[in-house]
Amino acid sequence: MAERPVELSISRNTSPPLEDFEKLTHAFATVDEVGPPFTTGKQLQKVEDELFDGLRRRTVAGAQPLNWLKGSLRLQEGVLTKIPVGGVSAWDVFAGFKQINANRLRLEYTESHAVRLSTDKLIQRELVHVGSTRHSEYVTRKPSLHHYARLSSEWARFFVELDAVDDTAADVSLRCLREGRVICVTDDGSGPALLARSHWHAKSGFGGHSRAYFLLTSDLPEAWHTANMGSQEKADRREKAAAMRWLAERYRCLELSGQRLTKDDVVGVLRSDFGMTSHKVMAEIWSEAPISNWRKAGRPKMRSIKH
């Protein structure tokens, strides 16, 4: 993976960073770095008891500062910062793509159309949408115009996909809320209140809660989610996010060649490369990782695969 944010130059002589875009979208397959799910009644009661002080949100839990994120945009930055893409964070890559989008709007247009062109037309004609001029035909008797710059079919296809990147990033944050990896607290003036994760199950956006306060569970004291665990299980859980990401990456790479790992293969790597011994944690990694095709019967073994 790239050890840098994406390149920003746009011209007929350059190629779009398709590989970086693919790495970003694949990085979203697992979100364990954002924090462990807080879903049980006992965990949520702990949150309510420890995070609120009467009508105020606490800023410290035990001796650990609490990093409250106000609003959905801050939440998105916080979530993407936790997710690695090679040697940088998903937020770094996402910000690079946002800059590319801004640079696109500064390109000189080569043609204009009264009707916005379809995706197929853009790719076929190597065009990139760079802005629109809006007119009120009733007042000016002029139609609105959509402006395009001619680059290449690769750039045209790239920007079609890039137009959806904001929705993709928002979906990652919403997923973390649904899974209990992010805590949402509302405050209407009468005091803070915990918003249940079930609130987000049917949501495609943040609705009236875009200005709420959010807290990633990875920023909570570790003892809150490792109570009553043995020392080895605690150690294994510290490695769980990295192991999940390794497994997701191996799945993606090997699927392209039609190869598979069995559960025994995966457990062997978890033991040798991640130092795990907890059967519970290793079973969770196998069942929770986005590797559905590998959980089918009749998979060939590949014992030589290493981290």
Secondary structure, DSSP 8 states (H G I E B T S, - for coil): --SS------STTS---HHHHHHHHHHTT--GGG-----SHHHHHHHHHHHEETTEE-SEETTEE---EESHHHHHHHHHHHSEETTEEHHHHHHHHHHHHHHHTTS--SEEESS---HHHHHHHTEEEEEEE---HHHHS---EEEEEE--HHHHHHHHHHTTHHHHHHHHHHHHHHTTSEEEEEESSS-EEEE-GGGGTT-SS-GGGTTSEEEEGGGS-THHHHTT--HHHHHHHHHHHHHHHHHHHHHHHHHHTT----HHHHHHHHHHHH----HHHHHHHHHHSS-GGGGSSS----TT---
